Amino acid sequence: MRSVTTQPSSFIHSVLMISAPLISASTVAEITEIIKSSEGYLAHFHANDPNLSGPGFGEVKYEPIKEALEKIGYDKYISVEVFDFSPGPEVIAEKSIQYLKKILGL
């Protein structure tokens, strides 16, 4: 019997999607560890909040998440993923973009 070590193909990318209802302050630390362990494989990041709306609408602090993404050299898209559209699409987009720009220093 021989041991085989496999390396992920370069064309396989990971999408890190964190289930919104499960995010808490303690989970942010876990998310940052997942991001760090995904270095080199992360191709897309979804941002949302436990209140089912976009970032900036709830309690999740994205600063540590942003720092983890920077640490691994992530320079691709961050998508806002929303499940509660009651504030309206324009409000969600505007507030989420404003919040993320602030966090990202843009």
C-alpha angles and dihedrals in degrees: 000000000000131000117238122201115198129199120206113255116255091240094058112094131186126228111205108211118172115200104246099219090055099055116109135153091270091048092057087070089051091048091053090052091050089050092050092049090049094060110143094016105061111104103161136022127203117206122200142136136240089249085068093245132100130292113288094037096088149016103297112113108212097191094093090044091051090049091051091049090050092047092059092044095248107173102160135096127316110201124201108229115198131184100172111060096173095112087058129253095267093052092046093048095044096047095042093048091046091050095046092047089053092049092045093046095240 
